[in-house]
């Protein structure tokens, strides 16, 4: 299967820019609406900045218990869950690794070796490689030889599969463990005891434990450096803080540990662009319990070029939009979520989508004021706008320093410096990608496109 030609969708970028930034200016009355829109943007920026700062504070100062504390029966502060130490070990663990081999043939051998030789398992285990390939590859002979030598490794070639979800579902069907751990072909846990750590949560009532993802190829390009620090912020600060504060979490698709009977009931929808977010929302609205544990770390490889990042993030953005439109109302009405959890999920879903076009109004308004030279804001409004600018910058700096404080691996200082300098244009790029995803969703373009991997020597 030859991947489609990648473009940057410049016509879509221009069209969405006109629609979201330029056309709204025609509807603003310069003496009233402009000042009101600026103040609305300022309020939203301040709310977002406050949420970010609170997330940093929670993630840094309220930590999850260590594995040793778990064993002693530790009561965590805001999870309000008494962790028992008198539980049995799992009878068996199933590890499902999914792969699209033409795209990930240069990764899979190293990944299988890592799971076979570098990790510890608290009980019997099996490794299921669920993969699809349009042609027979030479690498398949190598993994077949591995499976003959190591009976824990089971190969599952999913014929006719066109998505990650189909590979996962086939792996789930044959898994026989009491806990199922899901991984992509490039994900490799760095904790020897990650399975024991995850089982502590599941043995105490949780259905899904989402671990932390870190970027191991951060030195490759500017893009991989930016994604590395972005992931430190997302998985080390944001997800951690929200999980602690609201006792819920997001299943991120990989480095996740499931109660087997839960996963066999839920499975994954191959029609969704982000099958992981779809599964998350079906879980929380049905009363299942999820938790994020940033001490369970797995490394992965980030896209190394703007083109591959564009393809990946457009699929993610469109998938999030698809899930937001499909589940936001159901989340608000759910009887299984408390008030704080509903506020959290509105912030993660609806608020996040609405903030994208609203936040860009400031660019159009600044351009309009520069073109006309007119000043319509009062002195008090100017003060609030200046305060918003400073406060937003401070929130960004606090987040970056928070990521430095709880980083999952050693980084050169220049990686944080690069993120500090390039954060604003990188954020604008992600917003542009999200707007193009809006266009594709409205136009009905929902094809699932594989993110290309950089070729490596095996």
C-alpha positions in Angstrom: 0.0 0.0 0.0 1.7 3.2 -1.2 1.1 6.1 1.2 -0.7 9.0 -0.4 1.2 12.1 -1.5 1.6 14.5 1.4 0.7 18.2 1.0 0.4 21.0 3.4 -3.2 21.8 2.3 -2.3 25.4 1.5 -5.7 26.2 -0.1 -7.4 24.9 3.1 -5.1 26.9 5.3 -6.0 30.1 3.4 -9.7 29.3 3.3 -9.9 28.6 7.1 -7.7 31.7 7.8 -10.2 33.9 5.9 -13.1 32.2 7.5 -11.9 32.3 11.1 -9.7 35.4 11.2 -10.6 37.8 8.4 -14.4 37.4 7.8 -15.3 37.9 11.5 -13.8 41.4 11.2 -16.6 42.4 8.8 -19.1 41.6 11.5 -17.5 43.7 14.2 -18.7 47.3 14.9 -15.4 49.1 15.5 -16.7 51.2 18.4 -18.3 48.4 20.3 -17.7 44.8 19.2 -13.9 45.2 18.8 -13.4 46.1 22.4 -15.9 43.4 23.5 -14.2 40.7 21.5 -10.7 41.7 22.7 -12.0 41.5 26.3 -13.6 38.2 25.7 -10.3 36.8 24.3 -8.4 38.3 27.3 -10.8 36.6 29.7 -10.4 33.2 28.0 -6.6 33.6 27.9 -6.6 34.3 31.6 -8.8 31.3 32.4 -6.6 29.1 30.3 -3.5 30.5 31.9 -4.9 30.0 35.4 -5.8 26.3 34.6 -2.3 25.7 33.3 -0.6 27.2 36.4 -2.9 25.1 38.7 -2.0 22.0 36.7 1.7 22.7 37.2 1.2 23.2 40.9 -0.8 20.0 41.4 1.6 17.9 39.3 4.7 19.1 41.1 3.6 19.3 44.7 1.1 16.5 45.0 2.9 13.3 43.8 1.6 9.8 43.3 2.9 7.2 45.7 5.9 5.1 44.8 5.8 1.4 44.4 7.2 0.9 47.9 4.5 3.2 49.3 1.8 1.2 47.5 3.0 -1.9 49.2 2.7 -0.3 52.6 -0.9 0.7 52.0 -0.6 4.4 51.0 -3.5 6.8 50.9 -3.1 9.3 48.2 -4.2 12.9 48.8 -6.8 13.7 46.1 -7.4 10.3 44.5 -9.2 9.4 47.7 -8.4 5.7 47.2 -7.0 3.5 49.9 -4.4 1.3 48.2 -4.4 -2.2 49.6 -1.3 -4.3 50.0 -3.0 -7.6 50.6 -3.9 -8.5 47.0 -2.7 -11.4 44.8 -0.5 -11.1 41.7 -2.1 -11.5 38.2 -2.2 -15.0 37.0 -1.0 -13.9 33.6 -0.3 -10.8 31.7 -0.9 -10.2 27.9 1.2 -7.6 26.1 -0.3 -6.6 22.7 2.1 -4.8 20.3 0.5 -3.5 17.1 2.4 -2.7 14.0 2.0 -1.8 10.3 5.1 -3.5 9.1 6.0 -1.7 5.9 6.0 1.5 8.0 7.6 0.0 11.2 9.7 -2.8 10.0 12.9 -1.0 11.1 11.6 -0.8 14.7 9.9 -4.0 15.5 12.9 -6.3 16.2 14.4 -3.9 18.7 11.0 -3.5 20.4 10.5 -7.2 20.7 13.9 -7.7 22.1 13.2 -5.0 24.6 10.1 -6.7 25.9 11.7 -10.2 25.9 15.0 -9.2 27.7 14.8 -5.8 29.4 11.6 -6.0 31.5 10.5 -7.9 34.6 7.1 -9.6 34.8 5.3 -10.4 38.1 3.7 -13.5 36.7 3.4 -15.6 33.5 3.2 -13.5 30.4 2.6 -13.6 26.6 3.6 -11.1 23.9 1.2 -10.8 21.0 2.5 -9.0 17.9 -0.7 -8.1 16.0 0.4 -6.7 12.6 -0.8 -6.2 9.1 1.2 -5.9 5.9 0.0 -5.7 2.2 3.0 -7.9 1.1 5.2 -10.6 2.6 8.3 -8.9 4.0 11.7 -10.3 4.8 11.3 -9.1 8.4 8.5 -11.6 8.9 10.9 -14.5 8.6 13.0 -12.9 11.3 10.1 -12.5 13.8 8.9 -16.1 13.0 12.4 -17.4 14.0 12.1 -15.3 17.2 8.7 -16.8 18.0 10.1 -20.3 17.5 12.9 -19.7 20.0 10.8 -17.8 22.5 7.3 -19.4 23.0 6.1 -16.3 24.9 6.1 -14.4 21.6 2.9 -15.1 19.5 2.5 -13.7 16.0 -0.9 -12.6 14.7 -1.0 -11.5 11.1 -4.3 -9.6 10.7 -5.4 -10.2 7.1 -7.4 -7.4 5.5 -6.7 -4.9 8.3 -6.6 -1.3 7.4 -6.4 0.3 10.8 -4.6 0.0 14.2 -8.0 -0.7 15.9 -8.5 -3.9 13.8 -5.1 -5.2 14.8 -5.8 -4.4 18.5 -9.2 -6.1 18.4 -7.7 -9.2 17.0 -5.0 -9.2 19.6 -7.7 -8.7 22.3 -9.7 -11.7 21.0 -6.7 -14.1 21.6 -5.3 -12.6 24.7 -5.5 -14.9 27.8 -4.0 -12.7 30.5 -5.8 -11.2 33.4 -4.3 -7.8 32.5 -3.7 -6.6 29.0 -0.9 -4.0 28.2 -1.2 -2.1 24.9 1.8 -0.8 23.0 2.6 0.7 19.6 5.5 -0.7 17.7 7.9 2.1 18.7 6.9 2.1 22.4 9.4 0.7 25.0 8.8 0.9 28.7 11.9 2.1 30.7 10.6 0.9 34.1 11.5 -2.7 34.8 8.5 -3.0 37.2 5.9 -1.2 35.0 3.6 -4.2 35.0 3.7 -4.6 38.8 3.1 -0.9 39.2 0.1 -0.9 36.8 -1.3 -4.0 38.5 -1.4 -2.2 41.9 -4.0 0.2 40.4 -6.0 -2.5 38.7 -6.0 -4.7 41.8 -7.5 -1.7 43.7 -10.4 -1.1 41.4 -9.2 0.8 38.4 -10.0 -0.5 34.9 -7.3 1.4 32.9 -3.9 2.7 33.9 -2.4 5.2 31.4 1.4 5.6 31.6 3.6 8.5 30.5 5.0 8.8 27.0 8.5 10.3 26.4 10.4 11.0 23.2 13.7 9.1 22.8 14.7 10.6 19.4 14.5 14.2 20.6 18.0 15.0 19.3 17.2 14.2 15.7 15.5 17.4 14.5 14.0 20.6 15.7 10.6 19.0 15.4 11.5 16.0 17.6 12.9 18.5 20.2 9.7 20.4 20.3 7.5 17.3 20.6 9.7 16.0 23.4 9.1 19.0 25.6 5.5 19.2 24.6 5.0 15.5 25.7 6.8 16.3 29.1 4.2 19.0 29.6 1.2 16.9 28.5 2.0 13.6 30.2 4.1 14.9 33.1 2.0 17.9 34.1 -1.4 18.2 32.5 -2.6 14.6 32.5 -1.1 14.0 35.9 -2.7 17.0 37.5 -6.1 16.4 36.0 -6.0 12.7 37.1 -5.1 13.6 40.6 -7.7 16.4 40.9 -10.7 14.7 39.2 -9.8 11.0 39.6 -10.1 10.3 35.8 -7.8 10.1 32.9 -7.3 9.8 29.2 -6.4 6.5 27.5 -3.7 7.6 25.1 -3.5 4.5 22.8 -0.2 3.1 24.0 1.7 2.3 27.2 -1.7 1.6 28.8 -2.7 -1.3 31.1 -6.3 -2.7 31.1 -8.3 -5.0 33.2 -8.9 -7.7 30.6 -12.7 -8.2 31.0 -13.1 -4.4 30.6 -11.1 -4.3 27.4 -12.9 -7.3 25.9 -16.2 -5.5 26.5 -15.1 -2.1 25.2 -12.7 -2.9 22.3 -12.0 -0.3 19.6 -14.0 1.3 16.8 -12.1 1.1 13.5 -14.2 3.8 12.0 -12.9 6.5 14.5 -9.8 8.5 13.6 -8.8 8.5 17.3 -10.0 5.1 18.5 -8.3 5.8 21.9 -10.3 8.9 22.7 -13.5 7.2 21.5 -12.8 4.3 23.9 -12.0 6.8 26.7 -15.3 8.6 26.4 -17.2 5.3 26.2 -15.4 4.2 29.3 -16.1 7.2 31.5 -19.7 7.6 30.5 -20.3 3.9 31.4 -18.8 4.2 34.9 -15.3 2.7 34.4 -12.4 4.1 36.3 -9.2 5.4 34.6 -6.0 6.8 36.2 -2.9 8.4 34.9 0.5 7.4 36.4 3.5 9.4 35.2 5.9 7.1 36.9 5.2 4.4 34.3 7.3 5.7 31.4 7.6 4.4 27.9 9.7 6.0 25.2 8.6 6.4 21.6 9.8 8.1 18.4 8.3 11.5 17.4 7.8 12.5 13.7 11.0 14.1 12.5 9.7 16.4 9.8 7.0 19.0 9.5 5.2 16.9 6.9 5.0 13.8 9.1 4.0 16.0 12.1 1.3 17.6 9.9 -0.2 14.2 8.9 -0.2 12.9 12.5 -1.6 16.0 14.2 -4.3 16.5 11.6 -5.6 13.0 12.2 -5.4 13.6 16.0 -7.2 17.0 15.7 -9.9 15.7 13.5 -10.4 12.6 15.7 -10.7 14.8 18.8 -13.3 17.0 17.0 -15.2 13.9 15.9 -15.3 12.6 19.5 -16.2 16.1 21.0 -19.2 16.4 18.7 -20.2 12.8 19.3 -19.8 12.6 23.1 -19.8 16.1 24.8 -23.6 16.0 25.4 -23.4 12.5 26.7 -20.6 13.4 29.0 -22.5 16.3 30.5 -25.6 14.1 31.1 -23.7 11.1 32.5 -24.8 9.9 35.9 -21.3 8.3 36.4 -19.4 11.6 36.5 -19.4 14.1 39.3 -19.4 17.9 38.8 -15.6 18.3 38.8 -15.3 15.5 36.3 -17.9 17.1 34.0 -16.1 20.4 34.2 -12.8 18.7 33.4 -14.2 16.9 30.4 -15.9 20.1 29.1 -12.5 21.8 29.4 -10.8 19.0 27.5 -13.4 18.6 24.8 -15.8 21.6 24.1 -13.7 24.4 25.6 -10.6 23.3 23.8 -12.3 23.2 20.4 -14.0 26.6 20.9 -10.8 28.3 22.1 -9.1 27.6 18.8 -11.0 30.0 16.6 -11.7 32.5 19.4 -8.0 32.8 20.3 -7.1 33.7 16.7 -9.5 36.7 16.7 -6.7 38.7 18.4 -4.6 38.4 15.3 -7.3 39.8 13.0 -8.1 42.6 15.5 -4.4 43.6 15.8 -4.1 43.6 12.0 -7.2 45.7 11.7 -6.1 48.3 14.2 -2.7 48.5 12.5 -4.3 49.1 9.1 -6.8 51.7 10.4 -4.8 53.3 13.1 -7.9 53.7 15.2 -7.9 53.3 19.0 -11.2 52.2 20.5 -10.3 50.8 23.9 -10.5 52.6 27.2 -7.5 53.0 29.5 -8.9 50.3 31.8 -9.3 47.9 28.9 -5.8 48.5 27.8 -4.5 47.7 31.3 -6.5 44.4 31.2 -5.1 43.5 27.8 -1.5 44.2 29.0 -2.1 42.2 32.1 -3.4 39.3 29.9 -0.3 39.4 27.7 2.1 39.2 30.7 0.0 36.6 32.5 -0.2 34.4 29.4 3.6 34.6 29.0 4.1 33.8 32.7 1.8 30.8 32.4 3.9 29.5 29.5 7.2 30.0 31.5 5.7 28.3 34.6 4.7 25.3 32.4 8.2 25.1 30.9 9.9 25.3 34.3 7.5 22.7 35.6 8.4 20.4 32.7 12.1 20.9 33.6 11.3 20.0 37.3 9.6 16.7 36.5 11.2 15.6 33.3 11.2 11.9 32.6 14.7 11.7 31.2 17.9 13.8 30.9 17.8 16.5 28.3 20.4 19.0 27.1 19.4 22.5 28.3 19.3 23.7 24.7 16.2 21.5 24.1 14.3 23.5 26.7 15.7 26.7 25.2 14.6 25.7 21.8 11.1 25.1 23.1 11.1 28.5 24.9 12.0 30.3 21.7 9.9 28.3 19.2 6.8 27.7 21.4 4.6 30.5 20.0 5.1 29.6 16.3 4.8 25.9 17.1 1.5 26.6 18.9 0.2 28.6 15.9 1.2 25.7 13.6 -0.8 23.3 15.7 -3.8 25.7 15.7 -3.6 25.9 11.9 -3.5 22.1 11.6 -6.6 21.9 13.9 -8.4 24.4 11.6 -7.6 22.3 8.5 -8.9 19.3 10.5 -12.1 21.2 11.0 -12.3 21.7 7.2 -11.7 18.0 6.5 -14.4 17.0 9.0 -16.9 19.3 7.5 -16.0 18.1 4.0 -16.3 14.5 5.1 -12.7 13.5 4.5 -12.2 10.9 7.2 -9.5 8.6 5.7 -7.1 7.0 8.3 -3.6 7.9 7.1 -0.4 6.3 8.5 2.3 8.6 9.9 5.5 7.7 8.0 8.5 6.6 10.0 12.1 7.6 9.2 14.0 4.7 7.7 16.7 3.2 9.9 19.2 0.4 9.6 18.2 -2.7 11.6 
